[in-house]
Amino acid sequence: MSPGDRGDAPADGGVGNGGRSFSAGDGVAAPGLPALFLGFLEIALSGFGGVLPWARRVLVEQRRWLSADEFTDLSSLCQFLPGPKIVNMSVAVGARFRGASGALAAFFGLMLAPVAIILTLGALYSAYGQLPQVQALVRGISAVASGLLIATGLKMLVAPRVRSWLLCFAALAFLGVALLRLPLLASLLVLAPAAIAAAWWRQQRAPRAPREA
């Protein structure tokens, strides 16, 4: 991978929002504005049938801007916030490394190509969507998209921060929303504060490392 793919930030790791310095994981330089734009453009162009699996692959496995734990935490936060999850994530990642300009670069990288593609495909589907070949194509893409989402969910479940007693909250959310058909917003308003409180309580009870003299 060339240095330009990972970012063109200076050696000090770059400056994020509010003048604070941030660096990517595994010693990778913080991405610059062109790298943020191209990174999320790659996610957008790869994400046929669902963007989230490709977002994890690009951000965590390929460019290593985020660790697996950071991606899980950010994904959870963006899921809870209003608006499309992946759009929230692009803004959050861009703002982390390059402030407001980084958020805009990541956002436009994510949205530019899909808007053009969906307008073109929408026009084609309006004209040819009734054909059996086109309907079979759409059903096939839907099946693959479901598999990609399941695979991404399993990868997030094995992250160290999730692979613990906190899985009980994930199980309760799945039970309430998927099986009992409870309202999504009501489930989030009940389970999210409970999970936050439980994690805080567990952190307070964890033994603290002794401070160096």
KEVEX-908689 format. One record per residue: x, y, z of N, C-alpha, C in turn; residue number from 1. Coordinates in Angstrom, 2 decimals. Each point is the difference from the previous one (the first is absolute). Layout:
<pts>
       nxx       nyy       nzz      caxx      cayy      cazz       cxx       cyy       czz    nr
         X         Y         Z         X         Y         Z         X         Y         Z   NUM
...
</pts>
This chain:
<pts>
       nxx       nyy       nzz      caxx      cayy      cazz       cxx       cyy       czz    nr
      0.85     -1.19      0.00     -0.85      1.19      0.00      0.88      1.24      0.00     1
     -0.27      0.91     -0.86      0.83      1.18     -0.12     -0.31      0.98      1.10     2
      0.95      0.90      0.35     -0.27      0.99      1.04     -1.19      0.87     -0.32     3
     -0.25      0.27     -1.28     -1.13      0.85     -0.34     -1.32     -0.63      0.31     4
     -0.06     -1.38      0.00     -1.25     -0.65      0.33     -0.33      0.15      1.47     5
      1.05      0.04      0.84     -0.24      0.05      1.43     -0.19      1.42      0.51     6
      0.42      0.97     -0.77     -0.16      1.38      0.42      1.29      0.77     -0.22     7
     -0.11      1.28     -0.06      1.15      0.83     -0.25      0.25      0.94      1.15     8
     -0.32     -0.48      1.22      0.17      0.84      1.18      1.46      0.12      0.35     9
      0.40      1.02      0.72      1.36      0.14      0.43      0.35     -1.05      1.04    10
      1.28     -0.05      0.34      0.48     -1.07      0.87     -0.57      0.06      1.39    11
     -0.52      1.13      0.44     -0.52      0.08      1.36     -1.37     -0.62      0.13    12
     -0.56     -0.60     -1.06     -1.27     -0.71      0.11     -1.19      0.80     -0.43    13
      0.16      1.27     -0.32     -1.14      0.76     -0.49     -0.72      0.69      1.12    14
     -0.90      0.88     -0.35     -0.76      0.77      0.97     -1.46     -0.25     -0.24    15
     -0.69     -0.38      1.02     -1.42     -0.29     -0.12     -0.82      1.20      0.41    16
     -1.23     -0.25      0.37     -0.94      1.04      0.36      0.46      0.69      1.27    17
     -0.11      1.31      0.01      0.34      0.74      1.19      1.48      0.12      0.26    18
      0.84     -0.31     -1.01      1.43      0.15      0.17      0.67     -1.18      0.68    19
     -0.74     -1.05      0.35      0.58     -1.17      0.64      0.59     -0.92     -1.04    20
      1.13     -0.63      0.35      0.69     -0.87     -0.94     -0.58     -1.40      0.06    21
     -0.22     -0.60     -1.14     -0.47     -1.37     -0.08      0.88     -0.73     -0.99    22
      0.19     -1.27      0.21      0.70     -0.85     -0.96     -0.82     -1.26     -0.20    23
      0.17     -0.65     -1.14     -0.70     -1.23     -0.27      0.68     -1.15      0.75    24
     -0.61     -1.17     -0.06      0.52     -1.14      0.74      1.22     -0.60     -0.66    25
      0.74     -0.81      0.78      1.15     -0.77     -0.48      1.08      0.88     -0.61    26
      0.17      1.22      0.52      1.06      0.87     -0.50     -0.27      0.61     -1.36    27
     -1.20     -0.11     -0.53     -0.34      0.57     -1.30     -0.24      1.49      0.16    28
      0.54      0.80     -0.91     -0.18      1.44      0.07     -1.46      0.37     -0.14    29
     -0.41      1.06      0.70     -1.38      0.47     -0.10     -0.30      0.41     -1.43    30
     -1.16     -0.37     -0.54     -0.31      0.32     -1.40     -0.23      1.48     -0.20    31
      0.44      0.50     -1.17     -0.29      1.36     -0.38     -1.33      0.09     -0.72    32
     -0.33      1.20     -0.47     -1.29      0.21     -0.67     -0.15     -0.84     -1.27    33
      1.01     -0.06     -0.88     -0.16     -0.86     -1.19     -0.18     -1.47      0.37    34
      0.74     -0.48      1.01     -0.13     -1.39      0.40     -1.38     -0.29      0.57    35
     -0.55      0.92      0.79     -1.35     -0.18      0.53     -1.03     -0.05     -1.12    36
      0.13      0.91     -0.95     -0.94      0.01     -1.13      0.08     -1.30     -0.78    37
      1.22     -0.43     -0.35      0.17     -1.21     -0.81     -0.36     -1.25      0.79    38
      0.28     -0.01      1.30     -0.35     -1.16      0.80     -1.50     -0.24      0.05    39
     -0.77      1.05      0.24     -1.45     -0.17      0.05     -0.60     -0.12     -1.40    40
      0.68      0.52     -1.02     -0.44     -0.26     -1.36      0.15     -1.49     -0.32    41
      1.10     -0.60      0.46      0.18     -1.44     -0.19     -1.09     -0.79      0.72    42
     -0.34      0.42      1.21     -1.08     -0.68      0.73     -1.30      0.10     -0.77    43
     -0.30      1.19     -0.51     -1.26      0.21     -0.72     -0.06     -0.84     -1.27    44
      1.11     -0.06     -0.73      0.00     -0.75     -1.26      0.03     -1.51      0.22    45
      0.48     -0.43      1.15      0.07     -1.44      0.29     -1.26     -0.53      0.65    46
     -0.81      0.91      0.55     -1.07     -0.43      0.88     -1.31     -0.35     -0.69    47
      0.04     -0.73     -1.09     -1.24     -0.46     -0.61     -0.63     -1.06      0.90    48
     -1.27      0.23      0.39     -0.67     -0.93      0.88      0.21      0.28      1.46    49
      0.65      1.11      0.35      0.23      0.33      1.39      1.40      0.57      0.19    50
      0.08      1.18      0.61      1.27      0.70      0.11      0.78     -0.39      1.25    51
     -0.70     -0.34      1.09      0.68     -0.22      1.27      1.08     -1.07     -0.06    52
     -0.22     -1.16     -0.62      1.09     -0.99     -0.07      1.25      0.54     -0.68    53
     -0.18      0.77     -1.07      1.14      0.56     -0.69      0.64      1.11      0.80    54
     -0.79      0.73      0.78      0.57      1.04      0.86      0.95     -0.61      1.02    55
     -0.40     -1.10      0.60      0.89     -0.65      0.97      1.26     -0.52     -0.68    56
     -0.17     -0.57     -1.16      1.17     -0.54     -0.71      1.00      1.09     -0.34    57
     -0.50      1.13     -0.50      0.90      1.08     -0.41      0.60      0.70      1.22    58
     -0.82      0.36      0.98      0.47      0.80      1.12      0.86     -0.79      0.97    59
     -0.32     -1.28      0.18      0.71     -0.81      1.01      1.07     -0.88     -0.62    60
     -0.36     -0.74     -1.05      0.90     -1.03     -0.52      0.97      0.51     -1.05    61
     -0.44      0.92     -0.86      0.87      0.46     -1.08      0.80      1.24      0.40    62
     -0.67      1.09      0.31      0.70      1.25      0.28      0.41      0.13      1.46    63
     -0.63     -0.76      0.89      0.34     -0.04      1.42     -0.09      1.37      0.66    64
     -1.01      0.77     -0.38     -0.26      1.27      0.65     -0.64     -0.20      1.36    65
     -0.74     -1.09      0.17     -0.66     -0.32      1.26      0.36     -1.42      0.41    66
      0.02     -0.23      1.30      0.14     -1.37      0.49     -1.38     -0.67     -0.02    67
     -0.01     -1.30      0.21     -1.28     -0.72      0.03     -0.90      0.52      1.11    68
      0.59      0.30      1.17     -0.79      0.53      1.11     -0.54      1.39     -0.33    69
      0.84      0.84     -0.59     -0.45      1.34     -0.35     -1.13     -0.04     -1.01    70
      0.10     -0.90     -0.98     -1.07     -0.10     -0.99     -1.30     -0.45      0.65    71
      0.10     -0.97      0.91     -1.20     -0.47      0.69     -0.64      1.11      0.82    72
      0.81      0.74      0.75     -0.53      1.10      0.80     -0.63      1.08     -0.88    73
      0.69      0.36     -1.07     -0.52      1.05     -0.88     -1.26     -0.46     -0.71    74
     -0.01     -1.26     -0.43     -1.19     -0.53     -0.67     -1.20      0.01      0.94    75
      0.22     -0.35      1.26     -1.10      0.01      0.96     -0.53      1.41      0.22    76
      0.92      0.97      0.13     -0.43      1.38      0.19     -0.78      0.51     -1.21    77
      0.51     -0.28     -1.20     -0.66      0.49     -1.22     -1.35     -0.69     -0.22    78
     -0.14     -1.23      0.48     -1.29     -0.69     -0.08     -1.04      0.70      0.87    79
      0.45      0.50      1.15     -0.92      0.63      0.95     -0.40      1.40     -0.43    80
      0.90      0.70     -0.71     -0.28      1.37     -0.42     -1.01      0.05     -1.14    81
     -0.74      1.09     -0.14     -0.91      0.14     -1.14      0.76      0.05     -1.32    82
     -0.64     -0.46     -1.05      0.60      0.06     -1.32      0.61     -1.32     -0.42    83
      0.39     -0.11     -1.28      0.60     -1.24     -0.50      1.30     -0.30      0.73    84
      0.17     -1.25      0.38      1.15     -0.40      0.82      1.32      0.28     -0.68    85
      0.14     -0.37     -1.26      1.28      0.14     -0.69      0.32      1.46     -0.25    86
     -1.01      0.84     -0.20      0.23      1.44     -0.15      0.53      0.58      1.30    87
     -0.63     -0.38      1.12      0.50      0.43      1.30      1.44     -0.43      0.21    88
      0.32     -1.22     -0.43      1.35     -0.52      0.19      1.02      0.78     -0.84    89
     -0.37      0.36     -1.23      0.93      0.76     -0.84      0.30      1.35      0.64    90
     -1.02      0.66      0.52      0.20      1.29      0.64      0.87     -0.15      1.25    91
     -0.26     -1.04      0.79      0.76     -0.20      1.24      1.47     -0.31     -0.28    92
      0.26     -0.87     -0.97      1.39     -0.35     -0.32      0.73      1.20     -0.58    93
     -0.63      0.72     -0.93      0.64      1.17     -0.57      0.29      1.07      1.03    94
     -0.96      0.23      0.91      0.18      1.02      1.03      1.08     -0.41      0.99    95
      0.13     -1.28      0.25      1.02     -0.45      0.95      1.41      0.37     -0.47    96
      0.26     -0.17     -1.29      1.36      0.20     -0.49      0.24      1.41     -0.53    97
     -1.01      0.65     -0.62      0.22      1.28     -0.66     -1.07      1.03      0.31    98
     -0.74     -0.18      1.07     -0.97      1.00      0.39     -1.14      0.13     -1.00    99
     -0.55      1.21     -0.11     -1.15      0.23     -0.86      0.32     -0.27     -1.47   100
      1.19      0.39     -0.45      0.37     -0.25     -1.39      0.12     -1.49     -0.28   101
      0.49     -0.76      0.96      0.07     -1.45     -0.16     -1.38     -0.63     -0.05   102
     -0.92      0.50      0.82     -1.37     -0.51     -0.03     -0.64      0.24     -1.37   103
      0.23      1.19     -0.57     -0.55      0.29     -1.32      0.64     -0.87     -1.08   104
      1.31     -0.19      0.08      0.68     -0.83     -1.00     -0.51     -1.43      0.03   105
     -0.12     -0.57      1.19     -0.49     -1.37      0.11     -1.47     -0.10     -0.45   106
     -0.80      0.98      0.37     -1.42     -0.01     -0.37     -0.17      0.05     -1.51   107
      0.70      0.92     -0.67     -0.15      0.11     -1.45      0.60     -1.21     -0.71   108
      1.08     -0.56      0.55      0.54     -1.22     -0.58     -0.99     -1.15      0.06   109
     -0.75     -0.05      1.10     -0.99     -1.06      0.15     -1.22      0.20     -0.89   110
     -0.44      1.25     -0.16     -1.29      0.25     -0.62      0.07      0.29     -1.50   111
      1.13      0.47     -0.49      0.07      0.48     -1.38     -0.35     -1.08     -1.01   112
      0.71     -1.12      0.05     -0.23     -1.07     -0.98     -1.37     -0.65      0.16   113
     -0.45     -0.35      1.23     -1.30     -0.64      0.12     -1.16      0.84     -0.53   114
      0.06      1.32      0.19     -1.08      0.85     -0.50     -0.08     -0.09     -1.52   115
      1.17      0.08     -0.66      0.01     -0.10     -1.45     -0.46     -1.38     -0.47   116
      0.46     -1.05      0.70     -0.35     -1.37     -0.41     -1.47     -0.28      0.22   117
     -0.54      0.44      1.14     -1.40     -0.33      0.31     -0.95      0.74     -0.94   118
      0.37      1.20     -0.41     -0.85      0.70     -0.97     -0.02     -0.73     -1.34   119
      1.15     -0.50     -0.40      0.07     -0.75     -1.26     -0.75     -1.32      0.10   120
      0.26     -0.75      1.09     -0.67     -1.29      0.16     -1.50      0.15      0.20   121
     -0.40      1.09      0.69     -1.43      0.24      0.18     -0.71      0.19     -1.33   122
      0.64      0.75     -0.89     -0.60      0.20     -1.32     -0.06     -1.31     -0.78   123
      1.06     -0.82      0.09      0.00     -1.29     -0.70     -1.03     -0.96      0.58   124
     -0.13      0.01      1.33     -0.96     -0.92      0.63     -1.44      0.39     -0.34   125
     -0.25      1.31     -0.07     -1.34      0.45     -0.39     -0.37     -0.49     -1.39   126
      1.01     -0.11     -0.87     -0.27     -0.42     -1.37      0.00     -1.51     -0.17   127
      0.85     -0.72      0.78      0.17     -1.45     -0.25     -0.23     -0.85      1.26   128
     -0.49      0.60      1.09     -0.15     -0.74      1.25     -1.00     -1.13     -0.06   129
     -0.90      0.01     -0.95     -1.01     -1.05     -0.09      0.53     -1.26     -0.67   130
      1.18      0.04     -0.57      0.55     -1.17     -0.68      0.40     -1.07      1.02   131
     -0.28     -1.28     -0.28      0.37     -1.07      0.95      1.49     -0.04      0.30   132
      0.85      0.28     -0.98      1.45     -0.02      0.23      0.41      1.06      1.02   133
     -0.61      1.16     -0.08      0.34      1.08      0.93     -0.49     -0.34      1.40   134
     -1.20     -0.58      0.13     -0.51     -0.37      1.30      0.85     -1.10      0.64   135
      0.47     -0.94     -0.79      0.88     -1.04      0.52      1.32      0.60      0.48   136
      0.51      0.98     -0.73      1.23      0.67      0.40     -0.16      0.70      1.34   137
     -1.12      0.68      0.20     -0.25      0.70      1.27     -0.11     -0.99      1.15   138
     -0.67     -1.12     -0.21     -0.12     -1.00      1.07      1.36     -0.58      0.36   139
      0.83     -0.24     -1.01      1.33     -0.54      0.27      0.86      0.97      0.79   140
     -0.06      1.28     -0.35      0.76      1.00      0.73     -0.48      0.09      1.44   141
     -1.30     -0.11      0.21     -0.54      0.06      1.37      0.53     -1.15      0.85   142
      0.11     -1.19     -0.58      0.51     -1.14      0.75      1.47      0.20      0.39   143
      0.79      0.50     -0.93      1.41      0.25      0.29      0.15      1.09      1.05   144
     -0.82      1.04     -0.07      0.07      1.09      0.98     -0.30     -0.51      1.40   145
     -0.97     -0.90      0.12     -0.32     -0.57      1.31      1.19     -0.77      0.56   146
      0.67     -0.75     -0.85      1.17     -0.75      0.45      1.13      0.91      0.45   147
      0.21      1.11     -0.71      1.05      0.94      0.38     -0.30      0.64      1.35   148
     -1.25      0.35      0.24     -0.36      0.60      1.29      0.18     -0.98      1.14   149
     -0.37     -1.26     -0.22      0.18     -1.01      1.04      1.48     -0.19      0.31   150
      0.83     -0.05     -1.04      1.44     -0.17      0.19      0.59      1.17      0.79   151
     -0.43      1.23     -0.32      0.50      1.16      0.73     -0.44     -0.04      1.45   152
     -1.24     -0.38      0.25     -0.48     -0.11      1.37      0.80     -1.01      0.82   153
      0.34     -1.13     -0.61      0.80     -1.01      0.71      1.40      0.52      0.30   154
      0.60      0.75     -0.93      1.32      0.57      0.26     -0.05      0.99      1.16   155
     -1.07      0.79      0.07     -0.12      0.96      1.09     -0.24     -0.69      1.33   156
     -0.68     -1.15     -0.03     -0.28     -0.71      1.24      1.25     -0.56      0.66   157
      1.02     -0.33     -0.79      1.20     -0.58      0.57      1.02      1.06      0.41   158
     -0.33      1.29     -0.15      0.89      1.05      0.50      0.09     -0.11      1.51   159
      1.18      0.26      0.59      0.18     -0.19      1.45     -0.99      0.78      0.84   160
     -0.38      1.21     -0.42     -0.91      0.80      0.82     -1.42     -0.54     -0.02   161
     -0.33     -0.77     -1.00     -1.36     -0.54     -0.10     -0.05     -1.44      0.49   162
      1.11     -0.74     -0.18      0.04     -1.41      0.37      0.11     -0.13      1.52   163
     -1.08      0.29      0.70     -0.01     -0.01      1.46     -1.44     -0.09      0.47   164
     -0.18      0.30      1.30     -1.35     -0.03      0.56     -0.92      1.02     -0.65   165
      0.56      1.02     -0.71     -0.84      0.98     -0.68     -0.79     -0.61     -1.15   166
      0.37     -1.23     -0.40     -0.77     -0.67     -1.05     -1.45     -0.20      0.40   167
     -0.28      0.00      1.29     -1.39     -0.19      0.42     -0.88      1.14     -0.50   168
      0.56      1.21     -0.08     -0.78      1.13     -0.53     -0.23     -0.15     -1.50   169
      1.00     -0.53     -0.71     -0.20     -0.27     -1.42     -1.09     -1.05     -0.20   170
      0.01     -1.02      0.85     -1.02     -1.04     -0.10     -1.39      0.56      0.31   171
     -0.09      0.87      0.99     -1.29      0.61      0.33     -0.50      0.88     -1.15   172
      0.92      0.75     -0.62     -0.40      0.84     -1.13     -0.51     -0.85     -1.16   173
      0.70     -1.12     -0.28     -0.44     -0.89     -1.08     -1.36     -0.62      0.33   174
     -0.14     -0.42      1.24     -1.27     -0.61      0.41     -1.15      0.98     -0.12   175
      0.22      1.23      0.48     -1.08      0.97      0.00     -0.38      0.50     -1.38   176
      1.01      0.32     -0.82     -0.28      0.62     -1.30     -0.31     -1.05     -1.07   177
      0.82     -1.04     -0.07     -0.14     -0.98     -1.09     -1.10     -1.02      0.26   178
     -0.13     -0.46      1.24     -0.95     -1.08      0.29     -1.31      0.50      0.56   179
      0.06      0.92      0.97     -1.24      0.50      0.60     -0.59      1.19     -0.75   180
      0.73      0.52     -0.97     -0.47      1.12     -0.84     -0.30      1.24      0.83   181
      0.80      0.26      1.02     -0.17      1.22      0.79      0.51      1.20     -0.80   182
     -0.52      1.19      0.27      0.46      1.19     -0.73      1.50      0.21      0.21   183
      0.69      0.35     -1.08      1.45      0.16      0.06      0.40      1.13      0.94   184
     -0.67      1.15     -0.11      0.38      1.15      0.82     -0.21     -0.29      1.48   185
     -1.12     -0.63      0.32     -0.26     -0.32      1.41      1.05     -0.98      0.53   186
      0.37     -0.97     -0.80      1.02     -0.97      0.43      1.34      0.69      0.25   187
      0.38      0.93     -0.89      1.25      0.72      0.18     -0.04      0.87      1.25   188
     -1.11      0.67      0.23     -0.10      0.88      1.15      0.08     -0.76      1.32   189
     -0.39     -1.27      0.01      0.08     -0.80      1.22      1.36     -0.69      0.12   190
      0.45     -0.65     -1.07      1.19     -0.83      0.08      1.30      0.81     -0.02   191
      0.05      1.08     -0.78      1.24      0.77     -0.09      0.41      0.60      1.35   192
     -0.90      0.70      0.71      0.41      0.50      1.32      0.37     -1.11      0.97   193
     -0.73     -1.12     -0.08      0.33     -1.12      0.90      1.38     -0.56     -0.30   194
      0.35     -0.14     -1.28      1.31     -0.53     -0.36      1.11      0.98      0.39   195
     -0.24      1.31     -0.20      0.99      1.00      0.38      0.24     -0.02      1.51   196
     -1.09     -0.06      0.77      0.13     -0.04      1.45      0.73     -1.26      0.46   197
     -0.31     -1.13     -0.62      0.66     -1.24      0.38      1.49      0.03     -0.32   198
      0.34      0.55     -1.18      1.42      0.09     -0.37      0.74      0.95      0.93   199
     -0.62      1.12      0.37      0.63      0.94      0.93      0.20     -0.64      1.35   200
     -1.01     -0.73      0.49      0.11     -0.66      1.30      1.11     -1.05     -0.01   201
      0.09     -0.74     -1.11      1.05     -1.02     -0.10      1.38      0.65     -0.05   202
      0.11      1.14     -0.69      1.28      0.69     -0.07      0.42      0.53      1.35   203
     -0.96      0.50      0.79      0.34      0.52      1.32      0.47     -1.11      0.94   204
     -0.49     -1.21     -0.20      0.37     -1.11      0.87      1.29     -0.69     -0.45   205
      0.45      0.30     -1.21      1.21     -0.64     -0.52      1.21      0.50      0.78   206
      0.96     -0.88      0.29      1.21      0.43      0.72      0.80      0.98     -0.83   207
      0.45      1.06      0.64      0.77      1.03     -0.69      1.49     -0.30      0.09   208
      0.73      0.28     -1.06      1.45     -0.21     -0.01      0.64      1.03      0.90   209
      0.99     -0.40      0.82      0.65      0.96      0.89      0.77      1.06     -0.77   210
     -0.08      1.20      0.48      0.70      1.10     -0.66      1.50     -0.08      0.28   211
      0.77      0.38     -1.01      1.45      0.02      0.18      0.40      1.19      0.84   212
      0.99     -0.22      0.83      0.46      1.08      0.88      0.72      1.07     -0.80   213
</pts>
